[in-house]
Amino acid sequence: MKLKNYQEDIVLHVIDIMLEDNPEIEADETLITDVAAYVLNRIPAKYIMSERGFTRLASQQLAEDDDENSLLDLVQMMMLVSKGMELVKSRRRYNHENHEDNGLMATLQDIQSKIFLHNFPQFIGRVIEQSSGKPVFNARVTQYIDGVKAAPAEIGWLNPYYTNTATNGIYSFWPKAVKNPSDAKQSKIKITIEHDDYKPFSIEKVIHTKGAFRVYNFIQGEEIINLETCPLVIKN
């Protein structure tokens, strides 16, 4: 299994947001990597082991429910990202005036000819028994997108997922990005839950995604969709 620093995903997401707010900055992989390295060297690491680690970490954060500290951490991270960008910019030479019109038109035509990639967020929820409120284990949880069972974004993100004691009945999904010619897409998400001792349960939700030109292979902390609790009723 792959060892991963969860902070990397959050830092990359913050960088993406701040780049959107600063269109004058020429964003490329080198700049993003340099800024991310600057920030990650100044904050504590949080390591997870693929999907299971993510689910356990998310369950801990949901249990703590400490919004004030989370907000403080985010503000501090944004300050570090801003400082990192200024440092990286000072080492690089930006020259927008030398771009020829024909080169710009070629770039625009290249972008327009591409099919958009729609990246999905991570989904998380918890299965409990309605009468007792206790977590239900060994429940089969399956995710569908537009009526088709969703393929996982990475190995280890199982679909279907079986709830277990390690994550206290919490499940998680990360669907694979899909291609679509539109820059805005609406998808119908359906979660089904099955267990031999309980009546079937399902959740439906509509989400909207924006087209991108690359696959996001990181966890977008602010966009994780919490489907909350799924109460199962015991069969008669």
C-alpha positions in Angstrom: 0.0 0.0 0.0 1.1 3.6 -0.7 2.2 5.8 2.2 0.8 9.3 1.7 1.0 12.6 3.5 -2.6 13.9 3.6 -1.3 17.5 4.0 0.0 17.4 0.4 -3.6 17.1 -0.9 -4.8 20.1 1.2 -1.8 22.2 0.3 -2.2 21.5 -3.5 -5.9 22.4 -3.2 -5.1 25.7 -1.4 -2.5 26.5 -4.1 -5.1 25.9 -6.9 -7.6 28.2 -5.2 -5.0 31.0 -4.7 -3.8 30.7 -8.3 -7.4 31.2 -9.5 -7.5 34.4 -7.4 -4.1 35.6 -8.9 -4.5 35.2 -12.7 -1.4 37.3 -13.3 0.8 34.4 -12.0 1.9 32.0 -14.7 1.0 28.6 -13.1 3.0 25.5 -14.2 4.0 22.3 -12.5 7.4 23.7 -11.4 5.8 26.6 -9.6 3.2 24.5 -8.0 5.8 22.0 -6.8 8.1 24.6 -5.5 5.4 26.4 -3.5 4.0 23.1 -2.2 7.5 22.1 -1.0 8.0 25.4 0.7 4.7 25.0 2.6 5.0 21.3 3.4 8.5 21.9 5.0 6.8 24.2 7.5 3.8 22.3 8.6 3.4 18.9 10.4 2.9 15.9 8.2 -0.2 13.7 8.5 0.3 10.3 7.0 -2.3 7.9 5.7 -2.3 4.5 3.9 -4.5 5.0 0.9 -8.3 4.7 1.2 -8.4 3.1 4.7 -6.2 5.8 6.2 -8.3 8.5 4.6 -11.5 7.0 6.0 -10.1 6.7 9.5 -8.6 10.2 9.5 -12.0 11.6 8.2 -13.8 9.8 11.0 -11.5 11.3 13.6 -12.1 14.8 12.2 -15.8 14.3 12.2 -15.7 13.1 15.8 -13.6 16.1 16.9 -15.8 18.6 15.1 -13.3 21.4 15.9 -14.2 24.1 13.3 -12.3 26.9 15.0 -9.0 25.1 15.0 -9.6 23.9 11.4 -10.2 27.4 10.3 -7.1 28.6 12.0 -5.0 25.9 10.4 -6.4 26.9 7.0 -5.7 30.6 7.4 -2.1 29.8 8.5 -1.7 27.5 5.5 -3.0 30.2 3.1 -0.5 32.6 4.6 2.3 30.2 3.9 1.2 29.5 0.4 1.0 33.3 -0.3 4.6 33.7 1.1 5.8 30.8 -0.9 4.3 32.2 -4.1 6.1 35.5 -3.5 9.4 33.8 -2.9 9.1 31.6 -6.0 8.0 34.6 -8.1 11.0 36.6 -7.0 13.3 33.9 -8.4 11.6 33.7 -11.8 11.2 36.1 -14.7 7.7 36.7 -16.0 7.5 38.2 -19.4 4.0 38.4 -20.9 4.8 41.0 -23.5 6.7 38.6 -25.8 3.8 36.3 -26.5 3.0 36.5 -30.2 -0.7 36.6 -31.4 -0.3 33.5 -33.5 1.1 31.6 -30.5 -1.9 32.7 -28.4 -4.4 31.7 -31.0 -2.7 28.2 -31.3 -3.0 27.8 -27.6 -6.7 28.7 -27.6 -7.4 26.4 -30.5 -5.6 23.6 -28.6 -7.7 24.1 -25.5 -10.9 24.3 -27.4 -10.2 21.0 -29.1 -9.8 19.1 -25.9 -12.5 17.1 -24.1 -13.0 18.2 -20.5 -12.2 16.0 -17.6 -14.7 16.1 -14.7 -13.1 15.2 -11.4 -15.3 14.0 -8.6 -14.9 14.8 -4.9 -14.5 12.1 -2.2 -17.7 10.9 -0.6 -18.0 9.8 3.0 -20.9 8.6 5.2 -21.7 6.3 8.1 -24.0 3.3 8.5 -25.9 3.0 11.8 -28.7 1.0 13.3 -31.8 3.2 13.6 -33.0 1.9 16.9 -29.8 2.0 18.8 -27.7 4.5 16.9 -24.7 2.0 16.9 -22.6 1.5 13.8 -23.5 -1.4 11.5 -20.6 -3.5 10.3 -20.4 -5.7 7.2 -22.9 -3.6 5.3 -22.4 -3.6 1.6 -22.3 0.0 0.3 -22.2 0.6 -3.4 -21.9 3.9 -5.3 -23.5 4.6 -8.7 -23.1 7.6 -11.0 -25.8 8.2 -13.6 -27.0 4.6 -13.1 -23.6 2.9 -13.5 -21.4 1.5 -10.7 -18.6 4.0 -10.3 -15.1 3.0 -11.0 -12.6 4.1 -8.3 -10.1 6.9 -8.9 -7.3 4.8 -7.5 -6.6 1.2 -6.4 -7.7 0.6 -2.9 -10.9 2.7 -3.0 -13.3 -0.2 -3.1 -16.8 -0.2 -4.7 -18.7 -1.8 -3.2 -17.3 -1.0 0.3 -18.0 -3.1 3.4 -18.3 -1.2 6.6 -16.0 -2.4 9.4 -14.9 -1.9 13.0 -11.6 -0.1 12.0 -13.6 2.9 10.7 -16.5 2.6 13.1 -19.1 2.0 10.3 -17.9 4.9 8.1 -17.5 4.3 4.4 -15.8 6.4 1.7 -15.7 6.6 -2.1 -13.5 8.4 -4.7 -14.9 8.0 -8.2 -12.7 8.1 -11.3 -12.8 11.3 -13.4 -14.9 11.1 -16.5 -14.6 12.8 -19.9 -17.3 15.1 -21.2 -17.4 17.7 -24.0 -19.2 20.2 -21.7 -17.4 22.4 -19.2 -20.2 22.0 -16.7 -21.8 18.6 -15.9 -24.6 17.4 -13.6 -24.3 13.9 -12.2 -26.8 11.8 -10.3 -25.1 10.0 -7.4 -26.8 7.0 -5.8 -25.6 5.1 -2.7 -27.2 1.7 -1.9 -26.7 -0.1 1.4 -27.5 -3.8 1.9 -27.2 -6.1 4.9 -28.7 -9.5 5.6 -30.2 -8.3 8.9 -31.5 -4.9 7.8 -33.9 -3.5 5.2 -32.2 -2.0 2.1 -31.4 1.7 2.2 -30.4 4.2 -0.5 -29.3 7.8 -0.9 -29.6 10.0 -4.0 -27.8 13.3 -4.6 -27.2 15.5 -7.6 -23.7 17.1 -7.8 -22.3 19.6 -10.3 -18.7 19.5 -11.6 -16.6 21.9 -13.6 -14.5 20.7 -16.5 -10.7 20.6 -16.2 -7.8 19.7 -18.4 -6.1 17.2 -16.1 -7.0 14.5 -13.6 -6.8 15.7 -10.0 -5.0 12.9 -8.1 -5.3 14.5 -4.7 -7.9 14.7 -2.0 -9.7 18.0 -2.1 -10.4 18.5 1.6 -12.9 21.4 1.3 -15.0 19.6 -1.3 -15.4 16.2 0.4 -19.2 15.4 0.4 -20.4 14.2 3.8 -23.5 12.0 3.2 -23.9 11.9 7.0 -25.6 8.9 8.8 -27.6 6.2 7.1 -30.0 4.6 9.6 -30.9 1.0 8.9 -34.0 -0.7 10.1 -33.9 -4.3 11.3 -35.8 -6.8 9.3 -38.9 -8.3 10.8 
